C-alpha cells in the first residue's frame, strides 16, 4: 500500500485511468477498497449495493469481445481514425484510452461489477454511485487507477455472473496499477456550473476566484 495523499489531493487528482500494468491487485488492497466503498451514504440505509470481483480469464476474454463491439459503435460517432486524431487534445486522449481499454480488457487485473437492488430506490443508482465514488477515491489513495467502463455490459452478463433478477447491474470498474499518471484535472470553472438562487444567475464569490480553482492549495509541490 502507498501513503494516503490526503482527501483533497485525492479528489483533485483522481483521473479516469484505463491502461494498467499486469501486476495483480492483492486481496488486502481489494478489501480496503470495498471497506471504504460501503461507508458511502445509502438511501433508507438500505446498503443494497453488491459487488462481484472478476478475475477469471475466460470471463475477461468475453468482456473484451463485447467491449470491442461497443467500441466500434461508440467510435463511429466520431468518424475515422484520422478524424479522431484531429479532435481537441483532451477529447482525443480520452477516446484513445477508451480504445486501449477495450482492446486490453482481458489483461486488466481485476474488473468489479457493481450491482443494486431493482426497485429499491426511487432514483435508480442514486444509492450505488456514491459507493462507486468512494471506491475510486480509495483506489487513487492506494496507488491504483480505475474508471467506469460500460461498453461490455450485456444482458448475457447477468447469467454469466449469476446475478439474480432482483438485482440491476449499474457499471463495471476495471482496476489495476496504472501505466498513466494521476494528476490535476481540467474542469470547467465553478462559476460556469454553479448558480446563485436561480438558474443562470452568477455567483459573485465564484466569479472572483481563479478559473483553475483551488487545486493548488492541495497539490503537493
Backbone torsions as a table, in degrees:
resi	resn	phi	psi	omega
1	UNK	NA	153.9	-179.9
2	UNK	-102.4	168.5	175.6
3	UNK	-70.0	133.5	179.5
4	UNK	-62.9	122.5	-178.3
5	UNK	-73.2	-7.6	-178.0
6	UNK	100.8	152.4	-171.9
7	UNK	-58.4	-54.5	-172.5
8	UNK	-71.9	-36.5	175.7
9	UNK	-64.2	-38.4	177.4
10	UNK	-60.9	-47.0	-179.6
11	UNK	-62.7	-42.5	-175.1
12	UNK	-77.4	-7.8	-175.4
13	UNK	-129.1	11.1	-179.0
14	UNK	-86.9	104.4	178.2
15	UNK	-96.0	160.8	169.3
16	UNK	-79.1	106.9	-178.2
17	UNK	-107.3	137.0	-169.7
18	UNK	-131.1	4.9	177.1
19	UNK	-119.1	128.8	-170.6
20	UNK	-128.9	150.4	170.4
21	UNK	-73.6	160.0	-179.8
22	UNK	-76.6	-5.6	-176.6
23	UNK	-56.1	133.0	177.4
24	UNK	-68.7	155.4	175.7
25	UNK	-98.2	115.6	-177.1
26	UNK	-60.3	152.1	179.8
27	UNK	-59.5	-36.8	-178.2
28	UNK	-67.3	-29.9	176.1
29	UNK	-72.2	-44.9	177.4
30	UNK	-58.6	-43.1	-179.8
31	UNK	-59.5	-41.8	179.6
32	UNK	-62.2	-38.6	179.3
33	UNK	-62.7	-46.3	-179.4
34	UNK	-69.4	-36.4	-179.6
35	UNK	-66.0	-32.4	174.9
36	UNK	-75.5	-39.8	-177.5
37	UNK	-58.5	-43.0	-173.6
38	UNK	-78.8	3.5	172.4
39	UNK	-84.3	-3.1	-179.2
40	UNK	-68.4	161.9	175.3
41	UNK	-68.2	154.0	-178.0
42	UNK	-146.0	125.8	-179.4
43	UNK	-54.7	130.2	-177.3
44	UNK	58.1	18.0	-176.5
45	UNK	53.0	35.3	-176.0
46	UNK	-68.9	-33.0	-179.6
47	UNK	49.1	43.0	-175.4
48	UNK	-88.6	7.0	174.5
49	UNK	-62.7	145.5	174.4
50	UNK	-138.3	150.4	-172.5
51	UNK	-134.1	138.3	176.2
52	UNK	-121.7	122.9	176.7
53	UNK	-84.1	124.5	-179.6
54	UNK	-114.0	114.4	175.7
55	UNK	-128.9	-6.8	-177.4
56	UNK	-65.6	127.7	-174.5
57	UNK	-62.5	-39.4	-178.0
58	UNK	-66.3	-40.5	178.6
59	UNK	-66.2	-41.2	179.6
60	UNK	-65.2	-35.1	176.4
61	UNK	-64.1	-40.8	178.1
62	UNK	-66.2	-41.2	177.5
63	UNK	-61.6	-38.0	176.8
64	UNK	-62.0	-43.6	180.0
65	UNK	-59.3	-45.2	178.3
66	UNK	-67.5	-36.8	179.2
67	UNK	-63.2	-39.5	179.8
68	UNK	-66.9	-37.5	174.5
69	UNK	-62.0	-44.9	179.1
70	UNK	-64.1	-39.6	179.8
71	UNK	-63.7	-40.0	179.7
72	UNK	-58.7	-44.1	178.9
73	UNK	-69.4	-41.4	-177.4
74	UNK	-66.0	-45.9	-176.7
75	UNK	-66.7	-27.2	-178.8
76	UNK	-61.1	-22.7	178.1
77	UNK	-64.1	-27.7	-173.0
78	UNK	-102.7	-3.2	177.2
79	UNK	92.7	-152.7	-175.3
80	UNK	-75.8	171.2	175.6
81	UNK	-58.2	-36.4	179.9
82	UNK	-66.5	-37.7	178.6
83	UNK	-70.1	-37.5	176.3
84	UNK	-64.2	-39.8	-179.6
85	UNK	-64.5	-20.9	-179.0
86	UNK	-91.7	-1.8	-179.8
87	UNK	-70.1	162.1	174.0
88	UNK	-55.2	150.4	-170.8
89	UNK	-54.0	-50.2	-176.9
90	UNK	-59.9	-43.4	-179.6
91	UNK	-68.4	-40.0	-180.0
92	UNK	-64.6	-44.7	-179.5
93	UNK	-64.5	-39.4	178.4
94	UNK	-63.4	-46.5	179.4
95	UNK	-62.1	-41.8	179.9
96	UNK	-63.4	-36.0	179.5
97	UNK	-71.7	-34.5	174.1
98	UNK	-63.6	-43.8	177.4
99	UNK	-59.1	-45.4	-178.2
100	UNK	-65.3	-36.7	178.1
101	UNK	-66.5	-42.5	178.0
102	UNK	-58.7	-43.8	-178.7
103	UNK	-73.2	-23.4	-176.2
104	UNK	-114.4	16.4	-173.4
105	UNK	-61.1	-31.3	-179.4
106	UNK	-70.0	-13.3	-179.8
107	UNK	-103.1	-0.6	177.4
108	UNK	-68.6	132.8	-175.7
109	UNK	-58.4	-44.6	-176.5
110	UNK	-142.0	138.2	170.2
111	UNK	-122.2	130.5	-179.6
112	UNK	-109.6	126.1	172.8
113	UNK	-92.2	131.7	-175.6
114	UNK	-110.5	124.3	-174.9
115	UNK	-122.2	162.3	170.7
116	UNK	-150.2	160.3	-176.5
117	UNK	-74.5	131.7	178.8
118	UNK	-64.8	135.9	174.5
119	UNK	71.6	5.0	-176.8
120	UNK	-75.5	-27.6	-176.0
121	UNK	-129.9	150.3	-179.6
122	UNK	-68.6	-25.8	176.1
123	UNK	-113.8	99.8	-176.9
124	UNK	-56.8	131.3	179.0
125	UNK	85.9	-14.4	-176.5
126	UNK	-63.9	-23.6	177.7
127	UNK	-104.6	7.2	178.9
128	UNK	-107.6	-43.0	-174.2
129	UNK	-70.3	-25.8	169.7
130	UNK	-59.1	-36.7	177.4
131	UNK	-69.4	-35.5	176.2
132	UNK	-61.7	-42.5	178.7
133	UNK	-63.0	-43.6	175.7
134	UNK	-56.8	-45.0	-179.3
135	UNK	-57.9	-46.6	-176.0
136	UNK	-71.2	-35.9	176.6
137	UNK	-67.8	-38.9	176.6
138	UNK	-64.5	-38.5	177.1
139	UNK	-60.2	-45.1	177.8
140	UNK	-59.7	-43.1	-177.6
141	UNK	-64.6	-26.4	-178.6
142	UNK	-100.5	14.3	174.0
143	UNK	84.5	14.0	179.4
144	UNK	-102.3	163.5	173.5
145	UNK	-118.5	157.6	179.5
146	UNK	-159.7	169.1	172.0
147	UNK	-161.9	156.9	170.1
148	UNK	-81.1	127.8	-172.5
149	UNK	-139.9	103.0	-172.6
150	UNK	-108.3	5.8	179.0
151	UNK	-57.9	-33.0	-178.6
152	UNK	-84.5	-1.0	-173.2
153	UNK	-69.6	125.5	179.4
154	UNK	-140.2	158.3	176.1
155	UNK	-60.3	-33.0	-179.0
156	UNK	-63.9	-19.1	179.9
157	UNK	-66.8	-28.4	177.9
158	UNK	-60.5	-46.7	179.9
159	UNK	-68.9	-42.0	-177.5
160	UNK	-59.5	-38.2	-177.4
161	UNK	-98.2	0.8	179.1
162	UNK	68.8	31.2	-178.2
163	UNK	-75.5	124.6	-179.5
164	UNK	-69.8	158.6	-178.5
165	UNK	-63.3	-20.1	-179.5
166	UNK	-75.9	-8.7	-176.4
167	UNK	-114.4	150.3	177.2
168	UNK	-115.5	137.2	175.5
169	UNK	-86.5	118.5	-176.3
170	UNK	-95.1	-38.8	-178.9
171	UNK	-167.2	167.7	172.7
172	UNK	-115.6	141.7	-179.8
173	UNK	-123.2	95.9	170.4
174	UNK	-71.0	132.9	-179.5
175	UNK	-137.6	153.9	177.4
176	UNK	174.9	-178.4	176.1
177	UNK	-80.8	121.5	-167.0
178	UNK	-78.2	150.8	169.9
179	UNK	-79.8	-42.3	178.9
180	UNK	-83.3	165.8	-174.7
181	UNK	-100.0	147.8	167.1
182	UNK	-70.8	164.0	178.8
183	UNK	173.2	-179.9	-178.9
184	UNK	-56.8	147.4	-176.0
185	UNK	-106.9	140.9	173.1
186	UNK	-87.5	118.1	-178.3
187	UNK	-136.4	153.3	172.2
188	UNK	-59.3	146.0	-178.7
189	UNK	-67.8	156.0	179.6
190	UNK	-53.5	-41.1	-175.7
191	UNK	-63.0	-20.8	-179.4
192	UNK	-84.1	-15.6	-172.9
193	UNK	-126.1	-6.1	-179.7
194	UNK	-118.8	128.4	-178.1
195	UNK	-114.8	158.0	-176.3
196	UNK	-105.5	107.7	176.7
197	UNK	75.7	-45.9	-179.5
198	UNK	-133.3	151.0	179.4
199	UNK	-57.1	132.3	177.3
200	UNK	87.3	-10.8	179.9
201	UNK	-83.2	122.3	-176.9
202	UNK	-63.7	146.8	176.3
203	UNK	-100.8	110.6	-172.0
204	UNK	-57.6	-41.1	-178.4
205	UNK	-61.3	-45.6	-179.0
206	UNK	-65.6	-35.6	-178.7
207	UNK	-66.1	-21.7	179.6
208	UNK	-88.2	-3.3	-177.4
209	UNK	-94.7	158.2	177.8
210	UNK	-62.8	144.1	-178.6
211	UNK	-63.2	-25.8	179.4
212	UNK	-75.9	-7.9	179.7
213	UNK	81.9	-159.6	-174.6
214	UNK	-109.5	20.0	-178.2
215	UNK	-54.8	-34.5	-178.0
216	UNK	-62.5	-20.7	178.3
217	UNK	-69.1	-22.7	-170.0
218	UNK	-116.6	-15.7	-177.5
219	UNK	-84.0	134.1	-179.7
220	UNK	-73.1	142.4	179.9
221	UNK	-67.4	NA	NA
